[in-house]
Amino acid sequence: MEKHLGDLKGKRVLVTGGSGFLGSRIVEAFKRHGAEVLTPRSREYNLIKYDDAVRCMKELHPEIVVHSAAYYGGIMINKMHPGKIYFENLVMGANVFEAARLAGVKKLVAIGTACAYPGDAIGELREEEIWNGAAHESVENYGPVKKMMLLQGRAYKREYDFDSIHLILTNLYGPGDTFHPDRSHVVSALIRKFVEAKQANAPTVTVWGTGAPIREFLFVDDCAEAIVRATLHYHDPFIALNIGTGIGTSIKELAETIQSVSGYEGELVWDTSKPDGAMKKMLDVSRMKKELNWYPPHALREGLAKTIQWYEEHKDEADRRA
């Protein structure tokens, strides 16, 4: 049965990927809740190597592990390095689970991704649908691999009574995001376009597609808080938990909001020769609201304003980071 975690004050929490975009926010969130947070670096413990993973858990002896480390990126990275993405994420997940079990960790929180859902699924995606089909081919080397941690958690619960949960995250954005073209996703890519267009006084900004597709976006700080709350309050290793807003936003509305918040006064042009993709993809967050008794506080415009301000203040640094 679930080991009692109580509150987090004084608990030793190890966060893999703790220096990354999401990982750094997870670290801050756990610290706010009174935890002692451990953030091993890859130069000290390469989690792709089994012996390093075991040594990491043995030497740092955490009570809770949050596995947020991942190798991923945008379309270009997926095209260039599908094998590396597949191998590193698969092996890291397997190693972290086994090393945590051997070290007597009380709970492991596996960070998954919404791109593990079937590629042809549309609408509001429920956790029970995660196994209903193959992921989209553009992310087949990443989404299904992250989903393997859900299977590992189930297997380890049955054989070892090892406690874990699997969280499925929607599209994240926020300060510290990746703005490099090779790795950026839609929010950060659009922010960079509009900020640079404003700086250059460019007459137009071109966006792919019609703008009709509907997606969901979650502010990174809200996501980190949800992960802490799930660590404390969600205990089912057999059913994943969606983490999102449940609010759909069209790409057109997203682009127009970023244009407005950034202060760009030129024309927005839609390149309709480019594909739209699935027309509607967002998460059903009814289980999240019930289990965590919580909902993300940041409205999209508020979160975008914070992100745009951060990007403008750190643009040179952000553009260099791939």
Buried (B, 14 or more C-beta within 10 A) or exposed (E): EEEEBEEBEEBBBBBBBBEBBBBBBBBBBBBEBEBBBBBBEEEEBBBBBBEBBBBBBEEBEBBBBBBBBBBBBBBEBBEEBBEEBBBBBBBBBBBBBBBBBBBEBBBBBBBBBBBBBBBEBEBBBBBEBBEEEEBBEBBBBBBBBBBBBBEBBBEBBEEEEBBBBBBBBBBBBBBBBBBBBEBBBBBBBBBBBBBBBBEEEBEEBEBBBBBEBBBBBBBBBBBBBBBBBBBBBBBBBEBBBBBBBBBBBBBBEBBBBBBBBBEBEBEBEBEEEEEEBBEBBBBBBEBBEEBBEBEBEBEBEEBBBBBBEBBBEBBEEBBEEE
